[in-house]
């Protein structure tokens, strides 16, 4: 080692030990450089003088470091303290170079402890590792003392590094060294403190080795502290180090904490009692009372737990947060019934943050459950106490006041969801005590008032609900308040006031169409159909292109019509809104109005089906004007559906068109008011459209009811087409005949249908005789061709045909058509069982045939008269009710024939034809004298 190196070291030490020293951060690099140079020249240190100089410089540097560390005026930051520790470590390095290993080991021990205080376990361990080989347990007492300190310090470092197993092993080595020491009290205390330190670390940090248990280490520390002899009684001085009693109390506290974590309540109480016996209750740590409270609660002893809570509240050393926490734990078991007493104690105990403490206590009570009405009422009584409310006064407690309001609001909402409306009303009302009267709380206050109105509305206390909603309206006028008033009026069955409130609600600045939908739901629930209809009507007035609405227009219309259907006499209103739906369908298109896919199809089919059903309903009530329009609308809707679904709705569309024209003509007949030409034209067009769809109404199966219904509609189409054609000039007669012939050739044709068509044709103005004759003859022919002829239809057709034939004769026909009809009737009657042919119709045939002979006699047509008399007589023989007249009729006929023969002889003598004098244009070829009186049957 050169003189210059020693001089450089001395210079650096002088700078550090100067009265106005340089900052240690600047000197650290110099010390590192000097140590590096000295380390490379360590082999040349053979002379005693350089070694002595190094020793002196090392001691001087160590003392300077201690002096700086003990200076009260020195306030060092973290980097400066680390630099001081690094400078401190230079001193043992110099002593080690100087050849003083024991002294160097002692300094390395203290330097490593400095690093531990700074949290640098790695650097501390490096110091301890350098010092340990320098001393031996078998050497002097000083070396054993140093080695014991090293083991204890290494145990602390290992514990801080998380290696509890190494720490326990080092403590075991230290225990054997302490037993060899000449002053066991001092070493035993250090060893006990080491066990306490590692036990505490193990307690709060779970070790990786399960064999390391905190209770074993703490028990060992307690045993070591108990082995310490009592110190001699001296004057009590202020000592920075704790007494053995305090350390034993600390061990007992940590042992109680370990059992507290394991919820071993009896062991917790055991160690707490031991601690109190040792140091007394006055000097115990506040956490002991907290653990005692937990333990007593764990054993179910509420009385002892309450005493522990009172003791903790009286402990001046207990922090306010600990007292509040203890109160929360106690109330979790004691329930809200004890909350008032605990809260009053907290108010007396806590000087600052009492509002926050109150919030925490109430929160704990709520967390324990408020489902029962009793607990909820207890909370309400607790927080409504004037003393508790007063705790939240002042701007400093604004946040706590808001927290209490929110807590009570949430409690009320929980009971609101459970439908405990009386309880939640109390809680909501209590929560308003924690709302300020400032402008910022106006919205929240109005909300509370509205919710209270809802609660009392649910309780059917309508007057009380009305009071609260009026107060809310004063605080904040909006649509919510108007809606609440509507609900109250609905509950009171005051529909007029409810409708007025709807208008008021629509004038509010925050009005939204959603409120009208809600009003509709409420009205429907209260069975106030008139209010629901008014609400939907107002809603319909808000629809416009591009305006977002809460519900689709088609849904509103459907709901409105459905509601109107529940009321009597609303057919006109239903028709009006059905027309609107049809108009909107025309404006927006089928998909644009009803929607796409299956949903739109269902909506469209609903309107079509409703129009159809309404048409049938009003038709039964003979309101044919409305029925015609409903069926026309149904046709329009079914037509729209057909565009989307192929031919699925064609049968119903065809029927709706036919029924609309049917109702139109029925209305004309009922009201006795002729149709306008435009209506006739529209009816013809509708039936023409229906005619194209007629094939679609035939059922695919062989169900008799479906077949019969199809037959009826085909007949109705033919019948009313004929009727409308009849409104035109006579040029339509060929069309009518062809129409009837087409129907007669169809499968739907029945004798009854043909009979009706024949009667209609014969009664027309003017009558269409060709159609009438064809229809009646076809009716008779069709009926006779069936397996079971309907003689009532046949008889009616014969009567009408007979009248029609008589009409033709009187109009100038030369044919004996009437007699042909009677002859056909006679052929039908012959061979029938008694009563099979309608008696009244058979009697009419016989009487009318007999009476026609009277007309022939008056016209001097003798042969014609005899012919009709014989026809009447022949028919009478087959009519049960006429048999009583047969004898008189036969006698009359015989007399009449004799008289004709005598007159014929007289004429032969004169050379004249018997009927010559009576032949006239258009009369039969035979004549009959008028000298005979003939009876007329009536």
Buried (B, 14 or more C-beta within 10 A) or exposed (E): BEEEBBEBBBEBBEEBBEEEBEEBBEBBEBBEEBBEBBEEEEEEBEEEEBBEBBBBBBBBBBEBBEEBBEEEEEEBEEEBBBBBBBBBBBBBBBBBBBBBBBBBBBBBBBBBBBBBEBEBBEBBBBBBEBBBEBBEEEEEEEBBBBBBBBBBBBBBBBBBBBBBEBBBBBBEBBBEBBEEBEEBEBBBBBBBBBBBBBBBBBBEEEBEEEEBBBBBBBBBBBEBBEBBEEEEEEEEEEEEEEEBBBBBBBBBBBBBBBBBEEEBBEBBBBBBEBBBEBBEBEEBBBBBBBBBBBBBBBBEBBEBBBBBBBBBBEBEEBEBEBBBBBBBBBBBBBBBEBBBBBBEBBBEBBEEBBBBBBBBBBBBBBEBEBEEEEBBBBBBBBBBBEEBBEBBEEEEBBEBBBBBBBBBBEBBBBBBEEEBBBBBBBBBBBBBBBBBEEEEBBEBBBBBBBBBBBBBBBEEBBEBBBBBBBBBBEBBBBBBBBBBBBBBBBBBEBBEBBBBBBEBBBEBEEBEBBBBBBBBEBBBEBEBBBBBBBBBBBBBEBBEEEEEBBBBBBBBBBBBBBBBBEEEEBBEBBBEBBBBBBEBBEEBEBBEBBBEEEEBBEBBBBBBBBBBEBBBBBBEEEBBBBBBBBBBBBBBBBBBBBEBBEEBBBBBBBBBBBBBBBBBBBBBEEEEEEBEEEBBEBBBEBBEBBBEBBEBBBBEEEEEEBBEBBBBBBBBBBBBBBBBBBBBEEEBBEEBBEBBBEBBEBEBBBBBBBBBBBBBBBEBEEBBBBBBBBBBBBBBBBBBEEEEBBBBBBBBBBBBBBBBBBBBBEEEBEEBBBBEBBBBBBEBBEEEEEEEBBBEBBBBBBBBBBBBBBEBBEBBBBBBBBBBBBBBBBBBBBBEEBEEBBEEBBEBBEEBEEBBEEBBEEBEEEEEEBBEEBBEEEBBEBBBBEEBEBBEBE
